[in-house]
Amino acid sequence: MLHIVNKSPLERNSLESCLRVAQSGAILLIEDGVLAATRGNAAAATLTEAASRLKIYALAPDLEARGMQDRVLEGVTTVDYGGFVDLVAEHKNCQSWL
């Protein structure tokens, strides 16, 4: 399953809820959700731990729009819009966390 998170971990608990439920598959961070994929934020340790069981992706254009492209955590793969489409096509199910 592909889990899509678009909210900042500082704004909502969407990522926390997602990580509690997701046991396998992948997480794609988009919009303000990409802030979780950067060094120095409150969710960094939790996301790094989750990378042992989940593939973690962040949408590169959203990182760039927030000036965070050079602060991506190790273990997080950045994807462009084409990569976003590929992830959706690759996974049988998608779950958006609001």
N, CA, C and O atoms as a GROMACS GRO file, in nm:
protein
  392
    1MET      N    1   0.084  -0.118   0.000
    1MET     CA    2   0.000   0.000   0.000
    1MET      C    3   0.088   0.124   0.000
    1MET      O    4   0.194   0.127   0.063
    2LEU      N    5   0.044   0.225  -0.071
    2LEU     CA    6   0.109   0.355  -0.072
    2LEU      C    7   0.030   0.448   0.020
    2LEU      O    8  -0.088   0.473  -0.002
    3HIS      N    9   0.097   0.499   0.122
    3HIS     CA   10   0.037   0.594   0.216
    3HIS      C   11   0.084   0.734   0.175
    3HIS      O   12   0.205   0.757   0.162
    4ILE      N   13  -0.008   0.826   0.154
    4ILE     CA   14   0.026   0.961   0.110
    4ILE      C   15  -0.009   1.058   0.223
    4ILE      O   16  -0.123   1.066   0.268
    5VAL      N   17   0.092   1.133   0.267
    5VAL     CA   18   0.075   1.227   0.378
    5VAL      C   19   0.107   1.367   0.326
    5VAL      O   20   0.215   1.392   0.273
    6ASN      N   21   0.011   1.459   0.343
    6ASN     CA   22   0.032   1.594   0.292
    6ASN      C   23   0.032   1.702   0.400
    6ASN      O   24   0.040   1.821   0.368
    7LYS      N   25   0.026   1.663   0.526
    7LYS     CA   26   0.023   1.763   0.634
    7LYS      C   27   0.155   1.764   0.711
    7LYS      O   28   0.219   1.660   0.729
    8SER      N   29   0.195   1.880   0.754
    8SER     CA   30   0.315   1.895   0.834
    8SER      C   31   0.297   1.821   0.966
    8SER      O   32   0.188   1.823   1.024
    9PRO      N   33   0.404   1.755   1.015
    9PRO     CA   34   0.393   1.688   1.146
    9PRO      C   35   0.378   1.789   1.260
    9PRO      O   36   0.343   1.750   1.372
   10LEU      N   37   0.404   1.915   1.233
   10LEU     CA   38   0.386   2.019   1.334
   10LEU      C   39   0.243   2.071   1.338
   10LEU      O   40   0.201   2.132   1.436
   11GLU      N   41   0.168   2.045   1.231
   11GLU     CA   42   0.031   2.095   1.219
   11GLU      C   43  -0.073   1.992   1.261
   11GLU      O   44  -0.168   2.023   1.332
   12ARG      N   45  -0.052   1.867   1.217
   12ARG     CA   46  -0.149   1.760   1.242
   12ARG      C   47  -0.076   1.633   1.279
   12ARG      O   48   0.046   1.624   1.265
   13ASN      N   49  -0.150   1.533   1.326
   13ASN     CA   50  -0.088   1.406   1.361
   13ASN      C   51  -0.108   1.301   1.251
   13ASN      O   52  -0.107   1.181   1.279
   14SER      N   53  -0.125   1.344   1.128
   14SER     CA   54  -0.148   1.253   1.015
   14SER      C   55  -0.033   1.154   0.998
   14SER      O   56  -0.056   1.035   0.980
   15LEU      N   57   0.090   1.203   1.002
   15LEU     CA   58   0.204   1.115   0.985
   15LEU      C   59   0.213   1.017   1.101
   15LEU      O   60   0.238   0.898   1.080
   16GLU      N   61   0.194   1.064   1.220
   16GLU     CA   62   0.198   0.978   1.338
   16GLU      C   63   0.093   0.866   1.327
   16GLU      O   64   0.123   0.750   1.356
   17SER      N   65  -0.027   0.901   1.287
   17SER     CA   66  -0.133   0.801   1.268
   17SER      C   67  -0.096   0.701   1.159
   17SER      O   68  -0.116   0.581   1.175
   18CYS      N   69  -0.043   0.751   1.050
   18CYS     CA   70   0.000   0.667   0.939
   18CYS      C   71   0.106   0.568   0.985
   18CYS      O   72   0.095   0.448   0.956
   19LEU      N   73   0.207   0.615   1.055
   19LEU     CA   74   0.315   0.528   1.099
   19LEU      C   75   0.269   0.425   1.201
   19LEU      O   76   0.326   0.316   1.208
   20ARG      N   77   0.169   0.457   1.278
   20ARG     CA   78   0.115   0.363   1.376
   20ARG      C   79   0.044   0.247   1.306
   20ARG      O   80   0.047   0.134   1.356
   21VAL      N   81  -0.019   0.273   1.192
   21VAL     CA   82  -0.097   0.173   1.119
   21VAL      C   83  -0.015   0.099   1.014
   21VAL      O   84  -0.029  -0.022   0.998
   22ALA      N   85   0.069   0.169   0.942
   22ALA     CA   86   0.143   0.111   0.829
   22ALA      C   87   0.251   0.015   0.878
   22ALA      O   88   0.341   0.054   0.952
   23GLN      N   89   0.242  -0.108   0.835
   23GLN     CA   90   0.342  -0.208   0.871
   23GLN      C   91   0.434  -0.242   0.755
   23GLN      O   92   0.545  -0.292   0.776
   24SER      N   93   0.390  -0.215   0.634
   24SER     CA   94   0.471  -0.241   0.515
   24SER      C   95   0.424  -0.146   0.405
   24SER      O   96   0.326  -0.073   0.421
   25GLY      N   97   0.496  -0.148   0.293
   25GLY     CA   98   0.460  -0.063   0.181
   25GLY      C   99   0.548   0.060   0.175
   25GLY      O  100   0.668   0.054   0.201
   26ALA      N  101   0.486   0.172   0.140
   26ALA     CA  102   0.562   0.295   0.119
   26ALA      C  103   0.482   0.415   0.168
   26ALA      O  104   0.359   0.414   0.172
   27ILE      N  105   0.556   0.519   0.204
   27ILE     CA  106   0.495   0.647   0.242
   27ILE      C  107   0.549   0.752   0.146
   27ILE      O  108   0.670   0.761   0.123
   28LEU      N  109   0.459   0.830   0.090
   28LEU     CA  110   0.495   0.942   0.004
   28LEU      C  111   0.455   1.070   0.075
   28LEU      O  112   0.337   1.092   0.104
   29LEU      N  113   0.553   1.154   0.103
   29LEU     CA  114   0.528   1.283   0.167
   29LEU      C  115   0.517   1.390   0.059
   29LEU      O  116   0.606   1.404  -0.024
   30ILE      N  117   0.407   1.464   0.062
   30ILE     CA  118   0.382   1.569  -0.036
   30ILE      C  119   0.340   1.696   0.037
   30ILE      O  120   0.314   1.695   0.157
   31GLU      N  121   0.334   1.806  -0.037
   31GLU     CA  122   0.293   1.936   0.017
   31GLU      C  123   0.369   1.964   0.147
   31GLU      O  124   0.490   1.946   0.150
   32ASP      N  125   0.302   2.006   0.255
   32ASP     CA  126   0.370   2.034   0.381
   32ASP      C  127   0.419   1.908   0.452
   32ASP      O  128   0.498   1.917   0.545
   33GLY      N  129   0.373   1.793   0.408
   33GLY     CA  130   0.420   1.667   0.465
   33GLY      C  131   0.568   1.645   0.444
   33GLY      O  132   0.631   1.572   0.521
   34VAL      N  133   0.626   1.707   0.340
   34VAL     CA  134   0.770   1.690   0.313
   34VAL      C  135   0.857   1.743   0.427
   34VAL      O  136   0.973   1.704   0.438
   35LEU      N  137   0.803   1.830   0.511
   35LEU     CA  138   0.882   1.883   0.622
   35LEU      C  139   0.927   1.771   0.716
   35LEU      O  140   1.031   1.784   0.780
   36ALA      N  141   0.851   1.662   0.724
   36ALA     CA  142   0.888   1.549   0.808
   36ALA      C  143   1.013   1.479   0.757
   36ALA      O  144   1.082   1.412   0.834
   37ALA      N  145   1.044   1.495   0.630
   37ALA     CA  146   1.159   1.426   0.568
   37ALA      C  147   1.288   1.506   0.577
   37ALA      O  148   1.385   1.473   0.510
   38THR      N  149   1.289   1.610   0.660
   38THR     CA  150   1.408   1.696   0.668
   38THR      C  151   1.476   1.684   0.804
   38THR      O  152   1.412   1.659   0.906
   39ARG      N  153   1.607   1.704   0.804
   39ARG     CA  154   1.684   1.701   0.928
   39ARG      C  155   1.642   1.816   1.019
   39ARG      O  156   1.608   1.925   0.974
   40GLY      N  157   1.643   1.787   1.149
   40GLY     CA  158   1.619   1.891   1.248
   40GLY      C  159   1.474   1.916   1.282
   40GLY      O  160   1.444   2.017   1.346
   41ASN      N  161   1.383   1.830   1.242
   41ASN     CA  162   1.244   1.851   1.280
   41ASN      C  163   1.202   1.746   1.383
   41ASN      O  164   1.273   1.648   1.403
   42ALA      N  165   1.089   1.768   1.446
   42ALA     CA  166   1.043   1.681   1.554
   42ALA      C  167   1.013   1.538   1.509
   42ALA      O  168   1.020   1.446   1.590
   43ALA      N  169   0.980   1.518   1.383
   43ALA     CA  170   0.944   1.385   1.333
   43ALA      C  171   1.061   1.308   1.274
   43ALA      O  172   1.044   1.193   1.234
   44ALA      N  173   1.178   1.367   1.268
   44ALA     CA  174   1.293   1.305   1.201
   44ALA      C  175   1.329   1.169   1.259
   44ALA      O  176   1.350   1.074   1.184
   45ALA      N  177   1.337   1.157   1.389
   45ALA     CA  178   1.375   1.030   1.451
   45ALA      C  179   1.270   0.922   1.425
   45ALA      O  180   1.304   0.807   1.396
   46THR      N  181   1.144   0.958   1.436
   46THR     CA  182   1.036   0.863   1.411
   46THR      C  183   1.036   0.818   1.266
   46THR      O  184   1.017   0.699   1.239
   47LEU      N  185   1.058   0.909   1.174
   47LEU     CA  186   1.060   0.874   1.032
   47LEU      C  187   1.181   0.788   0.999
   47LEU      O  188   1.171   0.695   0.919
   48THR      N  189   1.294   0.818   1.058
   48THR     CA  190   1.414   0.738   1.036
   48THR      C  191   1.393   0.595   1.085
   48THR      O  192   1.434   0.500   1.018
   49GLU      N  193   1.330   0.579   1.199
   49GLU     CA  194   1.300   0.445   1.252
   49GLU      C  195   1.204   0.372   1.159
   49GLU      O  196   1.220   0.252   1.135
   50ALA      N  197   1.105   0.442   1.106
   50ALA     CA  198   1.006   0.380   1.018
   50ALA      C  199   1.068   0.333   0.887
   50ALA      O  200   1.016   0.242   0.822
   51ALA      N  201   1.179   0.394   0.847
   51ALA     CA  202   1.246   0.357   0.722
   51ALA      C  203   1.301   0.215   0.726
   51ALA      O  204   1.338   0.160   0.622
   52SER      N  205   1.307   0.154   0.844
   52SER     CA  206   1.352   0.015   0.853
   52SER      C  207   1.245  -0.083   0.804
   52SER      O  208   1.277  -0.196   0.768
   53ARG      N  209   1.120  -0.040   0.802
   53ARG     CA  210   1.012  -0.129   0.758
   53ARG      C  211   0.932  -0.075   0.639
   53ARG      O  212   0.854  -0.148   0.578
   54LEU      N  213   0.950   0.052   0.607
   54LEU     CA  214   0.875   0.117   0.499
   54LEU      C  215   0.971   0.191   0.406
   54LEU      O  216   1.076   0.239   0.450
   55LYS      N  217   0.935   0.200   0.280
   55LYS     CA  218   1.007   0.288   0.187
   55LYS      C  219   0.950   0.428   0.206
   55LYS      O  220   0.828   0.445   0.207
   56ILE      N  221   1.036   0.526   0.220
   56ILE     CA  222   0.992   0.663   0.242
   56ILE      C  223   1.032   0.747   0.121
   56ILE      O  224   1.148   0.747   0.080
   57TYR      N  225   0.935   0.819   0.066
   57TYR     CA  226   0.956   0.906  -0.050
   57TYR      C  227   0.909   1.046  -0.015
   57TYR      O  228   0.818   1.063   0.066
   58ALA      N  229   0.971   1.145  -0.076
   58ALA     CA  230   0.928   1.284  -0.061
   58ALA      C  231   0.925   1.347  -0.200
   58ALA      O  232   1.014   1.323  -0.282
   59LEU      N  233   0.824   1.427  -0.226
   59LEU     CA  234   0.809   1.492  -0.355
   59LEU      C  235   0.908   1.608  -0.366
   59LEU      O  236   0.897   1.708  -0.294
   60ALA      N  237   1.003   1.594  -0.458
   60ALA     CA  238   1.111   1.693  -0.474
   60ALA      C  239   1.061   1.835  -0.501
   60ALA      O  240   1.113   1.928  -0.440
   61PRO      N  241   0.963   1.856  -0.590
   61PRO     CA  242   0.918   1.994  -0.613
   61PRO      C  243   0.862   2.061  -0.487
   61PRO      O  244   0.874   2.182  -0.471
   62ASP      N  245   0.801   1.982  -0.398
   62ASP     CA  246   0.750   2.040  -0.273
   62ASP      C  247   0.863   2.072  -0.177
   62ASP      O  248   0.857   2.172  -0.105
   63LEU      N  249   0.968   1.988  -0.174
   63LEU     CA  250   1.086   2.022  -0.095
   63LEU      C  251   1.151   2.150  -0.146
   63LEU      O  252   1.187   2.237  -0.067
   64GLU      N  253   1.165   2.161  -0.277
   64GLU     CA  254   1.225   2.280  -0.338
   64GLU      C  255   1.143   2.405  -0.311
   64GLU      O  256   1.199   2.511  -0.285
   65ALA      N  257   1.011   2.393  -0.317
   65ALA     CA  258   0.924   2.508  -0.294
   65ALA      C  259   0.938   2.561  -0.151
   65ALA      O  260   0.912   2.678  -0.125
   66ARG      N  261   0.980   2.474  -0.058
   66ARG     CA  262   0.996   2.513   0.080
   66ARG      C  263   1.143   2.538   0.117
   66ARG      O  264   1.175   2.563   0.234
   67GLY      N  265   1.231   2.531   0.017
   67GLY     CA  266   1.372   2.556   0.040
   67GLY      C  267   1.439   2.448   0.124
   67GLY      O  268   1.537   2.476   0.193
   68MET      N  269   1.388   2.325   0.120
   68MET     CA  270   1.438   2.217   0.204
   68MET      C  271   1.507   2.106   0.128
   68MET      O  272   1.537   2.001   0.186
   69GLN      N  273   1.534   2.124   0.001
   69GLN     CA  274   1.590   2.018  -0.082
   69GLN      C  275   1.728   1.971  -0.036
   69GLN      O  276   1.768   1.859  -0.067
   70ASP      N  277   1.800   2.053   0.036
   70ASP     CA  278   1.934   2.014   0.082
   70ASP      C  279   1.934   1.962   0.226
   70ASP      O  280   2.041   1.942   0.284
   71ARG      N  281   1.816   1.940   0.285
   71ARG     CA  282   1.806   1.893   0.424
   71ARG      C  283   1.734   1.759   0.435
   71ARG      O  284   1.685   1.724   0.542
   72VAL      N  285   1.728   1.682   0.326
   72VAL     CA  286   1.654   1.557   0.325
   72VAL      C  287   1.725   1.451   0.410
   72VAL      O  288   1.847   1.436   0.401
   73LEU      N  289   1.650   1.380   0.491
   73LEU     CA  290   1.703   1.274   0.576
   73LEU      C  291   1.761   1.161   0.492
   73LEU      O  292   1.713   1.132   0.383
   74GLU      N  293   1.864   1.098   0.545
   74GLU     CA  294   1.919   0.979   0.481
   74GLU      C  295   1.811   0.870   0.484
   74GLU      O  296   1.743   0.854   0.585
   75GLY      N  297   1.797   0.798   0.375
   75GLY     CA  298   1.697   0.693   0.366
   75GLY      C  299   1.567   0.737   0.302
   75GLY      O  300   1.479   0.654   0.274
   76VAL      N  301   1.553   0.867   0.277
   76VAL     CA  302   1.435   0.920   0.209
   76VAL      C  303   1.471   0.940   0.062
   76VAL      O  304   1.570   1.006   0.029
   77THR      N  305   1.389   0.885  -0.025
   77THR     CA  306   1.410   0.897  -0.169
   77THR      C  307   1.322   1.010  -0.222
   77THR      O  308   1.202   1.013  -0.195
   78THR      N  309   1.381   1.102  -0.296
   78THR     CA  310   1.302   1.208  -0.357
   78THR      C  311   1.254   1.164  -0.494
   78THR      O  312   1.324   1.094  -0.567
   79VAL      N  313   1.133   1.206  -0.528
   79VAL     CA  314   1.074   1.174  -0.658
   79VAL      C  315   1.014   1.300  -0.718
   79VAL      O  316   0.974   1.392  -0.646
   80ASP      N  317   1.009   1.304  -0.851
   80ASP     CA  318   0.943   1.414  -0.920
   80ASP      C  319   0.797   1.373  -0.944
   80ASP      O  320   0.752   1.269  -0.894
   81TYR      N  321   0.723   1.453  -1.020
   81TYR     CA  322   0.582   1.421  -1.044
   81TYR      C  323   0.566   1.289  -1.119
   81TYR      O  324   0.471   1.215  -1.094
   82GLY      N  325   0.656   1.260  -1.211
   82GLY     CA  326   0.652   1.132  -1.282
   82GLY      C  327   0.672   1.016  -1.186
   82GLY      O  328   0.608   0.912  -1.200
   83GLY      N  329   0.761   1.034  -1.088
   83GLY     CA  330   0.784   0.932  -0.986
   83GLY      C  331   0.662   0.913  -0.898
   83GLY      O  332   0.632   0.801  -0.856
   84PHE      N  333   0.590   1.021  -0.870
   84PHE     CA  334   0.465   1.016  -0.794
   84PHE      C  335   0.366   0.925  -0.869
   84PHE      O  336   0.306   0.836  -0.810
   85VAL      N  337   0.351   0.949  -0.998
   85VAL     CA  338   0.260   0.869  -1.080
   85VAL      C  339   0.305   0.723  -1.080
   85VAL      O  340   0.222   0.632  -1.069
   86ASP      N  341   0.435   0.700  -1.093
   86ASP     CA  342   0.487   0.562  -1.092
   86ASP      C  343   0.455   0.493  -0.961
   86ASP      O  344   0.419   0.375  -0.961
   87LEU      N  345   0.469   0.562  -0.848
   87LEU     CA  346   0.438   0.503  -0.718
   87LEU      C  347   0.291   0.465  -0.707
   87LEU      O  348   0.258   0.358  -0.657
   88VAL      N  349   0.204   0.552  -0.754
   88VAL     CA  350   0.061   0.522  -0.750
   88VAL      C  351   0.030   0.401  -0.837
   88VAL      O  352  -0.048   0.314  -0.798
   89ALA      N  353   0.091   0.394  -0.955
   89ALA     CA  354   0.067   0.281  -1.045
   89ALA      C  355   0.127   0.151  -0.991
   89ALA      O  356   0.073   0.044  -1.016
   90GLU      N  357   0.236   0.161  -0.918
   90GLU     CA  358   0.306   0.044  -0.865
   90GLU      C  359   0.233  -0.022  -0.749
   90GLU      O  360   0.244  -0.143  -0.730
   91HIS      N  361   0.158   0.056  -0.672
   91HIS     CA  362   0.090   0.004  -0.554
   91HIS      C  363  -0.058  -0.022  -0.584
   91HIS      O  364  -0.127   0.060  -0.646
   92LYS      N  365  -0.104  -0.135  -0.539
   92LYS     CA  366  -0.243  -0.176  -0.563
   92LYS      C  367  -0.342  -0.080  -0.495
   92LYS      O  368  -0.448  -0.049  -0.549
   93ASN      N  369  -0.306  -0.035  -0.375
   93ASN     CA  370  -0.393   0.054  -0.296
   93ASN      C  371  -0.317   0.178  -0.254
   93ASN      O  372  -0.196   0.174  -0.230
   94CYS      N  373  -0.391   0.290  -0.244
   94CYS     CA  374  -0.335   0.415  -0.193
   94CYS      C  375  -0.426   0.466  -0.082
   94CYS      O  376  -0.548   0.458  -0.091
   95GLN      N  377  -0.364   0.519   0.023
   95GLN     CA  378  -0.438   0.576   0.136
   95GLN      C  379  -0.385   0.716   0.161
   95GLN      O  380  -0.266   0.734   0.187
   96SER      N  381  -0.472   0.815   0.152
   96SER     CA  382  -0.434   0.952   0.185
   96SER      C  383  -0.467   0.980   0.331
   96SER      O  384  -0.577   0.950   0.378
   97TRP      N  385  -0.370   1.035   0.401
   97TRP     CA  386  -0.388   1.068   0.543
   97TRP      C  387  -0.408   1.219   0.554
   97TRP      O  388  -0.319   1.297   0.522
   98LEU      N  389  -0.526   1.259   0.599
   98LEU     CA  390  -0.562   1.401   0.607
   98LEU      C  391  -0.553   1.455   0.747
   98LEU      O  392  -0.580   1.573   0.769
   0.00000   0.00000   0.00000
